């Protein structure tokens, strides 16, 4: 992942927060046949049994993931297989009309993270169920409306044979927070205010990141 110095994350906690807030990741692996490389979108959550507060480096951090066993990519996964998980955070188009000068070029403000690591395939049914339940609890707590999983355990057990779970241990993490840092403070403030008033929730999220970044500088 190419990250110019001015767009690097202020701290590792910014990457962890981006992952937690945008858990639908793209898993990328090389295949062992002519069909590879492979890419699958899947939920990836920090292992709830391993605290992330205070971490200054994501190396060694574990993510829990699962996918459909019918997915051809699942059949290619091997123990200690290297892989990449890519996460996309808030992003928005920046029109040249937002700049107080001309000529200017359009661009895109965006936030994203890529983590490299190795896959630990889970073959045990009980551990697979634990990954499914941990993922459901985490996503419901962060994005749901108070759903109680207790009435669905039997359903989980019925679909479990079709679920492939794995742990992903991070070896390196990189992130881009491209938020108009190349512009003057006045121009950045104008872009931020425009996004804050935007009709799109995505634009308002970008504005929040821009404001936080200004405070962190």
N, C-alpha and C positions, 0 to 999 in steps of 0.2 A: 504494500500500500504506500503510495507516494504521498508524503505529508510535508509540505513546506514548513519551515520552522515557525513562521508566524501563525500557522493554523493548528499547532499542537495543543493538546489538552492541558489545562492548568495543573491537573493532578490526576492520579489513577482513579480517584473517586468519581471524577467526571465520566470516565469510561464505564465504571460499574453502574452508575446511575443511568447512563444511556442504555446499557444492556437491560437493566431492570424495567425501564420505561418502554423499551421497544424489543420485546422478547422473541418476536418472529424473526428468526435468523435464516440465512442461506448457508447450508452446509455444502462445501465444495471439496470433492475428493477426486483423485485420479482413479480411473478404472483399470482393470486388468485385461481388458479386451478392447476391441475397436469402438465400443459404445461409449467409453469414457472420454473426457472427464464427466463427472456427475455433479448435479446441483439440485438440492431439495430444500424447500422452505419448511421449517419446523420450529416448534417452541424450544427455547433454550433458557434455562433459569439457573442462577447461582445455587449450588447445593445448600439447602437451608441448614444443614448440620455443620457447615463451616462458615463462621462469621466473616464478613468482608469489611466491617467497620475498621477504619484506620489503616487499611492496606495501602502501601505506597508503590507496590509492584504486583501485577496480576499473575506473574509466573507462579505456577503451582495451584492457582485457583481452579476449582472444579465446577463445571456446568453440567446439568442434567438435561438429556435430550431423548426424544423418542420419535419414531416414524412408523409407517405401515410396512409390515414385513413383505408385502407384495411388491414394494418399491424395488426396482432393479438395483438401485444404489445400495440398499440394505444388504443384498446378497454379496456385495463386493467388500463390505467392511471387514477388517481384520484387526486382531489385538495389536495395540501400539501403532496403528496406522496413522500417518500424518494427515492433517486436514485443516481446513480454514472455515471459521464461522464468521459471516459478515452481517452486521447489524446496521440498519438505516434509521437515523433519528429524524427530527423535524428538518424540513427543507422548504425553500421557496424561491421562486424566480425573482431576480432583481432587474427591473426595467431601467434603461438609461434615463427615462423620464424622472427618476427619483434623484438624479444627480444634478447639482447646481452648476454644471459646466457641460460643454460640448466641444469637440466630439467625445463620445463615450461608447463603451461596448456593453452589451447585456451580459449578465452572469447569473450564477445560481449560488445562493447561500445554503449550506447544508451541514449536517452533522452525521457522522458515520464512524463505525468502529469495526476493525477486523482483528480476530484473535486466531493465532496459530497454535496448534497443539496436537495431541495424540488422542485416539479413540480407544476406550476400554469397553468392548462389547459386553453387555449383560446377558447371560444365558439363563440365569435363575429366575423362575416365575415370581417368587416372592419379592425379589429385588426389583423386577420390572414393574410389578404392581406398586411398589414404594415410589418409583419414579413417576408413574402416572398420577398417583395420589398427591405427591408433593407438587407436581406441576399444576394440577387442578386447584389445589389449595392456594398456591402462590398467585396464580392468575385471577382466581376469584377474589382474593383479598385486594389485589391491585386494580382490577378492572371490572369486577362483577358487582352483584347487588345482594350479597349475603346468602348465596345458595349453600345449602347443607348437603354435603356429599354422602351422608350416612345412608340415605335411601337409594343410592345408586351403586353401592359396592357390588351387589350381585351382577349388575350390568357390566361393571368394570371387569369382573371375573369372566364373563361370557366373551368379551371382546379381547381379552388379554392374549390369547394365542395368536392374534393378528398384529400384536404390537411388538416392535423391536426397540429396545431401550439401550442407551449407552451413556457412559460418562465421558466428558471431554476435559482433559487436563491442559490448561493453558501454559504454553512455553513463552509466548511473546504476544503483547497486545499493542495495537497502534490505533490512533483515532484522529479524525479530522474535524475540527470545529471552524469551518470557513464562514466567517461572520462579518465580512467587510473590513477586516483588519488592515487591508491595503489602502483603505480610504482615510481621508482626514476625519478628525473627531466630528466636525460639523456634518459631513456627508453621512457618516455612520449613524449619527443621531437622527438624521432625516429618514434614512432607510428604516431604522428601528421604529420610529414613530408611525411610519406608514404601515408597517407590518402589525403593529399593536392595534391599529384601527381596522385591520383587515377583516373581511367576512369569513375567511378561512381560519379554522382552528390551528391549522398547520402554520400559517403565517404568524399567528399570535404566539405560538410556541417558539418560533425562530426569534421573535422579538424578545421573549423572556430570556433566551440564551444570550442574545446580544447585550441585554441589560446586565445580566450576571457577569458576562465576560468583562464588560467595562468596569464593573465594581471590583473584579479580581485583579485587574491590571495595576 
